[in-house]
Amino acid sequence: VYSYVGIYGKGIMESLKTVVQFFRQRGRHASRKDAVIVLSMNCLSSIAAIIGCALTGIYLYIFGSLFKIDSVAIGGIIIYAYILTFQICNVIMMTALSGAVSFFLALNKDPAVFQESDPFQFQEFGRCYPPVLDKLHLDAQN
């Protein structure tokens, strides 16, 4: 809904109706794919956070005696490192995801704008993702 508001300047209710119509046409398939993408991005954020915890633990093991850090505080620092790393990765990945969603919404709504504004990129997009381009042409004929 927010992508429609941001891209096309529509009102919230009009955008909501458009999104509901989109899910009626496409079914729940698009929603399931979106959920899988978000789940995989959260898993990647968790892996990065675990790596951040490991690096923090190694750093504290090596330099903990220099800073006179108590062993009780090390657990809190590692938990804080996990939360901080997870949130930083989440912000970066969700920014990329929302940009991709906005791009595909705009491409689905009117592919001719992208084709006219940047024909080379449109051809490259069609070369890299032929099923998406075929789907766009099928939608244009219906």
C-alpha positions as CSV (number, residue, x, y, z in Angstrom):
1,V,0.0,0.0,0.0
2,Y,2.8,2.4,0.9
3,S,4.6,1.7,-2.3
4,Y,1.5,2.7,-4.3
5,V,1.2,5.9,-2.2
6,G,4.8,6.7,-2.8
7,I,5.0,5.9,-6.5
8,Y,1.7,7.1,-7.8
9,G,0.6,9.6,-5.1
10,K,-2.7,7.9,-4.5
11,G,-4.7,8.0,-1.3
12,I,-4.4,5.2,1.3
13,M,-7.8,3.8,0.6
14,E,-7.4,3.8,-3.2
15,S,-4.0,2.2,-2.8
16,L,-5.5,-0.4,-0.5
17,K,-8.2,-1.3,-3.0
18,T,-5.6,-1.6,-5.7
19,V,-3.5,-4.0,-3.6
20,V,-6.5,-6.1,-2.7
21,Q,-7.4,-6.3,-6.4
22,F,-3.8,-7.3,-7.1
23,F,-3.9,-10.2,-4.6
24,R,-7.3,-11.3,-6.0
25,Q,-5.8,-11.5,-9.5
26,R,-2.5,-13.0,-8.5
27,G,-3.8,-15.2,-5.7
28,R,-1.9,-15.9,-2.5
29,H,1.1,-17.1,-4.5
30,A,2.7,-13.6,-4.5
31,S,2.1,-13.3,-0.7
32,R,3.7,-16.7,-0.1
33,K,6.8,-15.8,-2.1
34,D,7.1,-12.5,-0.2
35,A,6.9,-14.4,3.1
36,V,9.6,-16.8,2.0
37,I,11.9,-13.9,1.0
38,V,11.4,-12.1,4.3
39,L,12.0,-15.4,6.2
40,S,15.3,-16.0,4.3
41,M,16.4,-12.4,4.9
42,N,15.8,-12.8,8.6
43,C,17.8,-16.0,8.6
44,L,20.7,-14.2,6.8
45,S,20.5,-11.5,9.5
46,S,20.6,-14.1,12.2
47,I,23.7,-15.7,10.6
48,A,25.4,-12.3,10.4
49,A,24.5,-11.6,14.0
50,I,26.0,-14.9,15.1
51,I,29.2,-14.0,13.2
52,G,29.1,-10.6,15.0
53,C,28.8,-12.4,18.3
54,A,31.7,-14.7,17.5
55,L,33.9,-11.7,16.6
56,T,32.8,-9.9,19.7
57,G,33.6,-12.9,21.8
58,I,37.1,-13.3,20.2
59,Y,37.7,-9.6,20.7
60,L,36.7,-9.7,24.4
61,Y,38.8,-12.9,24.9
62,I,41.9,-11.2,23.5
63,F,41.4,-7.7,24.9
64,G,39.1,-8.4,27.9
65,S,42.0,-8.4,30.4
66,L,43.3,-5.1,29.1
67,F,39.9,-3.4,29.7
68,K,39.3,-5.3,33.0
69,I,35.9,-6.5,31.8
70,D,34.2,-8.8,34.3
71,S,33.1,-12.2,33.1
72,V,29.5,-11.4,34.0
73,A,29.5,-8.4,31.7
74,I,30.8,-10.4,28.7
75,G,27.5,-12.2,28.3
76,G,25.6,-8.9,28.2
77,I,28.0,-7.4,25.7
78,I,27.7,-10.5,23.4
79,I,23.9,-10.3,23.6
80,Y,24.0,-6.6,22.8
81,A,26.3,-7.4,19.8
82,Y,23.8,-9.9,18.5
83,I,20.9,-7.5,18.7
84,L,22.8,-4.6,17.2
85,T,24.2,-6.7,14.3
86,F,20.8,-8.3,13.6
87,Q,19.1,-4.9,13.5
88,I,21.7,-3.3,11.3
89,C,21.4,-6.2,8.8
90,N,17.7,-6.0,9.0
91,V,17.6,-2.3,8.1
92,I,19.9,-2.8,5.2
93,M,18.1,-5.8,3.8
94,M,14.6,-4.4,4.3
95,T,15.7,-1.2,2.4
96,A,16.8,-3.4,-0.5
97,L,13.6,-5.4,-0.3
98,S,11.3,-2.4,-0.3
99,G,13.2,-1.0,-3.3
100,A,12.8,-4.2,-5.2
101,V,9.1,-4.4,-4.3
102,S,8.6,-0.8,-5.5
103,F,10.4,-1.5,-8.7
104,F,8.3,-4.6,-9.5
105,L,5.1,-2.8,-8.6
106,A,5.9,0.0,-10.9
107,L,7.0,-2.5,-13.6
108,N,3.7,-4.4,-13.2
109,K,1.6,-1.3,-13.4
110,D,3.1,0.2,-16.5
111,P,6.2,-1.5,-18.1
112,A,6.1,1.0,-21.0
113,V,7.4,3.8,-18.8
114,F,10.5,1.8,-18.0
115,Q,10.9,0.6,-21.6
116,E,10.7,4.2,-22.9
117,S,12.9,5.8,-20.2
118,D,15.7,3.3,-20.3
119,P,15.5,0.9,-23.3
120,F,18.9,-0.7,-22.7
121,Q,18.1,-1.5,-19.0
122,F,14.7,-2.9,-20.1
123,Q,16.4,-5.2,-22.6
124,E,19.0,-6.3,-20.0
125,F,16.1,-7.0,-17.6
126,G,14.3,-9.0,-20.2
127,R,17.5,-11.0,-20.9
128,C,18.2,-11.7,-17.3
129,Y,14.6,-12.4,-16.2
130,P,12.6,-13.7,-19.3
131,P,9.8,-15.2,-17.2
132,V,9.0,-11.8,-15.8
133,L,9.0,-10.2,-19.2
134,D,6.8,-12.9,-20.6
135,K,4.3,-12.4,-17.8
136,L,4.3,-8.6,-18.5
137,H,3.5,-9.3,-22.1
138,L,0.8,-11.7,-21.2
139,D,-0.8,-9.2,-18.8
140,A,-0.7,-6.5,-21.5
141,Q,-2.7,-8.8,-23.9
142,N,-5.4,-9.7,-21.3
